[in-house]
Amino acid sequence: MAPPIDQLTRDGYDLQFGTNVMGPYVLTKRLLPLLIAGVKSADDKRARVVNTSSSAQLFTDTIHFEGLGDVPFRKQLGTSQMYMESKLVSCIKLLSD
């Protein structure tokens, strides 16, 4: 939670965003073939992925997509705001699926 603001993913995105949004997305996409295969042997013929977020998403209603890269604006937002925004993105992604 709230890594130093100057830390980025290998692709140059804010590390908090990479951890809370991109990481779970990539993991889920990679697990899909196994989940689909597992449906065949499951008693209820279902597979589930459960993602969780944080109540921190309740403290912001804005996502500054322009602040996700290595830009000075990201540093102005600070680690707390970037954390809240990453949790808000996670929540919106869950609701849209």
N, C-alpha and C positions, 0 to 999 in steps of 0.2 A: 504494500500500500504506500502510495506517494513516494516513489523513488526520486532521487535527485533530478531536478528539472532538466539538467543537461544530458541525461541518459536517453538514448534512442534505440529503436530496434535496428537490426541490420539493414532494413529497408529505409531507414531514416524517419520513422514515425515516432511520436512520443511513446516512451516505454510503457507508461500507464495504459494508454490506448491499446498498445500491442498486447499487453498482458490480459486486459479485461475484455477486449472485443475481438481482436484478430486471433489470438491464441485459441479461445474456445470455438470460434468458427472453424478454424483450420482443423482442430482436433475432431470436431463433429463430422466434417466433410470426409476426413480420412477413415472414420469409424463406420460410415454409412454402409459400405459393402458387407462388413461383419454384422451389422445390425439387421440388414436385409436378409442375409443368410440365416441369422438366428431366428427370425420370424418363423421359419419353416419348422423348427423344432420346439418352439414355445407353445405351451398349452393354450394360451389365449391368442396365439398368432399375432402378437403385438411386440413392438420394440419401442423403447423410450429413451430419450435423452432429456435430462433435467438440467437446466441451466439456472443458476441463481444470480441475483444481483445484490443490491445493498440499499438500505434506506437513504443512503447519501444521494441517490438520484432524486429524492424529494426536495432537495435544497437548491436545485437549479432547474431552469426551464429553457436553457440555451445550450446549444452545441456549437462551439466555434471550430468548425471544420478547417478554417484557415489557420488554426493554431496547432494542427497535428504534426506538422513537419518541423524541421530545425529552423525556426523563425523566431525573431525577438519577441513577437506577440505572445508566443507560448510561455515565455519566461515572465511576461507581465501577468498572465493569468495565474501562474503559480501552481504548486503541486495539489493543493486542496481543490481548486476549481477543476483542474484536469482530471482528478479522481472522480469528482461528482459527475462531470460530463461523460467520462468513460462508462460509469454505471448507468447513466441515463441512456446512452447509446445501446448498452446491453439490454436494458428493459424494453426499449422501442423495438429492437431486433426480435426479442422474444414475442412481443405482441403481434408483430407482423407475420410470423411464421404460422 
